[in-house]
Amino acid sequence: MGQELSALQGEQGRLIQLLSESQANMARLVSSVSDVLDTLQKERGGARPRLKADLQRAPARGARPRGCSNGSRPRDCFDIYASGQQEDGIYSIFPTHDPTGFQVYCDMTTDGGGWTVSGAMSPHGDEGAVGWRRRSRHRDASWGRGDGAWLRLKRIHVLTIQGTYELRIDLEDFDNGTAFAHYGSFGVGLFSVDPEEDGYPVSIADYSGTAGDSFLKHNGMKFTTKDLDNDHSENNCASFYHGAWWYRNCHTSNLNGQYLKGHHSSYADGIEWSSWTGWQYSLKFTEMKIRPVREEN
């Protein structure tokens, strides 16, 4: 019995020694990896490696590139504006999480410029800037289906997870009256691990402007289309009100509704901003645009 106990104690000692050696080896490995990472950080200007978890939340706001003339690729229209290119038009941008990039329309004149236009509805013709808006971001049938809507939402998502963004919505009626709604904070899928699976929920806050608020009621809601019902209504709000939006039960705004050219007899199924023109007036023109919140001096 004594010999067996002694053998077991010896074996225990050897296991403890092996464990200790393994821990020491692991510590040396971790130290070596840390040294390599520190070297890489210094060589790459101090940028730390980004873990997958970091990419699931919006980075803290920091200094944005001064311009694009030095070869850096613009993440949004504000980067292009800051580079000195300050004419309205079509530009290519390359958001941090979509390095292949895509084309957008940049509004470089409204309220200080640098706006990335993320959605527009216009009845105008096919010439120039307005034509681009009509062809590329005009509310059309694709907003009511999965394909066009989700592509647009994905692009808004990759833009707004880059930092803190503000939203401006410009509105025009058929008497050439104009109004706007501004929101100091706006994002799509900001807190989603899989934003598409999560329905691209909207985050919005801090209204100001002349049109009245018709959006805050939709805060936190997922996007609903005719073929994917994410709202809180017994009916599919997108089908019932002929649009696609972040409906709740159902809406105070419906900017992808039908183009009904002003006053209409049907209820709330046009391009509506209820706080400005009520529930039975379909607007002539709307435009949603986003811009990174600029640091106060």
HUHU-V105485 format. One record per run of one state. SS is the DSSP state (a for helix, b for strand, c for the rest). FROM is the first residue (numbers start at 1). TO is the last residue. Records with the same first field share a line. If there is no record, write none. Layout:
SS = FROM-TO, FROM-TO
//
This chain:
c = 1-1, 44-51, 57-76, 83-88, 94-101, 108-109, 113-114, 123-127, 137-140, 145-145, 161-164, 173-177, 189-194, 199-201, 210-215, 219-223, 226-227, 229-236, 241-244, 246-252, 255-257, 259-261, 264-269, 271-271, 278-280, 283-284, 293-297
a = 2-43, 52-56, 77-82, 110-112, 128-136, 141-144, 146-160, 195-198, 216-218, 237-240, 274-277
b = 89-93, 102-107, 115-122, 165-172, 178-188, 202-209, 224-225, 228-228, 245-245, 253-254, 258-258, 262-263, 270-270, 272-273, 281-282, 285-292
//
